[in-house]
Amino acid sequence: MSALPPCPNCQSEFTYEDGALYICPECAHEWSAEGGTVAADETVVRDANGTVLSDGDSVIVIKDLKVKGSSSVVKVGTKVKNIRLVTGDHDIDCKIAGFGAMQLKSEFVKKA
């Protein structure tokens, strides 16, 4: 049998390793080898400079971005206010003046 620790949540002995985490298949609890637990909905979104972003922040676009399905371009230096962080391929939901509702990737913005 393996020397993996039992689940601290339900005491199940059927835990397994996934990278640096231990996972319990019975209660879906995840924890690190150091003993801290990992929240499933706790994701950290960082801008192009590594600054942590949060809901309600203002950001500035650092690269011309083509708008899919249109011939328009969101220009460098466009300020986007009151962002909302979401999960998925594009981490930022926002409204840009002249374009409307959009989704942006955090790698193309910096915190204002």
VMD Tcl script that draws the C-alpha trace (Angstrom):
set ca {
  {0.00 0.00 0.00}
  {1.17 3.57 -0.55}
  {2.39 5.93 2.14}
  {-0.02 8.73 1.20}
  {-1.75 10.52 4.10}
  {-5.49 10.01 4.67}
  {-7.91 12.81 3.77}
  {-8.04 15.42 6.55}
  {-11.68 16.11 5.66}
  {-13.27 12.63 5.65}
  {-10.35 10.38 6.75}
  {-10.55 8.31 3.57}
  {-7.46 6.23 2.84}
  {-7.97 6.34 -0.95}
  {-6.10 9.60 -1.59}
  {-3.91 10.15 -4.64}
  {-1.31 12.65 -5.81}
  {-1.87 15.13 -8.62}
  {1.25 17.24 -9.08}
  {1.91 19.01 -5.78}
  {-1.59 18.28 -4.40}
  {-3.23 15.37 -2.65}
  {-6.82 14.67 -3.70}
  {-9.55 12.62 -2.04}
  {-11.80 10.86 -4.59}
  {-14.61 10.41 -2.06}
  {-15.18 14.01 -0.92}
  {-13.16 15.88 -3.63}
  {-11.05 17.64 -0.99}
  {-7.66 18.96 -2.19}
  {-4.70 19.85 -0.03}
  {-1.00 20.47 -0.52}
  {1.82 18.37 0.85}
  {2.61 21.21 3.29}
  {-0.81 20.84 4.90}
  {-2.67 23.91 3.57}
  {-5.98 23.45 1.80}
  {-6.69 24.82 -1.65}
  {-10.02 26.50 -2.38}
  {-11.53 25.42 -5.69}
  {-12.81 28.88 -6.63}
  {-9.73 30.78 -5.48}
  {-7.82 31.82 -8.59}
  {-5.32 34.63 -8.78}
  {-5.42 36.73 -11.95}
  {-2.31 38.76 -12.73}
  {-1.75 41.43 -15.36}
  {1.17 41.57 -17.81}
  {3.45 43.01 -15.09}
  {2.50 40.42 -12.47}
  {0.25 42.70 -10.42}
  {-2.75 40.93 -8.88}
  {-6.08 42.08 -10.34}
  {-9.42 42.11 -8.54}
  {-13.04 42.91 -9.39}
  {-13.67 46.61 -9.92}
  {-10.09 47.50 -10.93}
  {-9.26 49.70 -13.89}
  {-6.80 48.42 -16.49}
  {-5.04 49.76 -19.57}
  {-4.64 47.76 -22.80}
  {-0.93 47.29 -23.66}
  {-1.31 45.92 -27.20}
  {-3.58 46.61 -30.17}
  {-6.29 43.95 -30.01}
  {-8.32 42.91 -33.04}
  {-12.02 42.50 -32.32}
  {-13.22 39.14 -33.57}
  {-15.95 39.45 -36.19}
  {-15.24 43.10 -36.84}
  {-12.66 45.26 -38.58}
  {-12.26 47.36 -35.41}
  {-9.19 47.40 -33.18}
  {-8.96 48.19 -29.46}
  {-5.99 50.57 -29.41}
  {-3.02 50.56 -27.07}
  {-3.64 52.80 -24.07}
  {-7.40 52.24 -23.95}
  {-8.50 52.47 -20.31}
  {-11.08 49.93 -19.18}
  {-12.89 50.68 -15.91}
  {-14.68 48.39 -13.49}
  {-13.51 44.98 -14.71}
  {-15.02 41.70 -13.55}
  {-12.86 38.58 -13.21}
  {-14.23 35.32 -14.62}
  {-12.89 31.82 -15.16}
  {-12.09 30.52 -18.59}
  {-9.79 31.32 -21.48}
  {-10.42 35.07 -21.20}
  {-10.19 36.14 -17.54}
  {-11.70 39.64 -17.72}
  {-15.28 40.70 -18.51}
  {-15.69 44.42 -19.22}
  {-17.39 47.12 -21.24}
  {-15.26 49.24 -23.55}
  {-16.62 52.56 -24.79}
  {-17.35 52.32 -28.50}
  {-17.20 48.50 -28.50}
  {-19.59 47.32 -25.79}
  {-19.23 44.17 -23.70}
  {-15.97 42.27 -24.27}
  {-13.77 39.63 -22.75}
  {-10.03 40.22 -22.45}
  {-7.05 38.13 -21.51}
  {-5.13 39.43 -18.51}
  {-1.81 39.10 -20.35}
  {-2.74 42.06 -22.58}
  {-3.57 44.57 -19.84}
  {-1.82 46.35 -16.99}
  {-3.36 47.73 -13.83}
  {-4.09 51.46 -14.04}
}
mol new
graphics top color blue
foreach p $ca { graphics top sphere $p radius 0.5 }
foreach p [lrange $ca 0 end-1] q [lrange $ca 1 end] { graphics top cylinder $p $q radius 0.2 }
display resetview
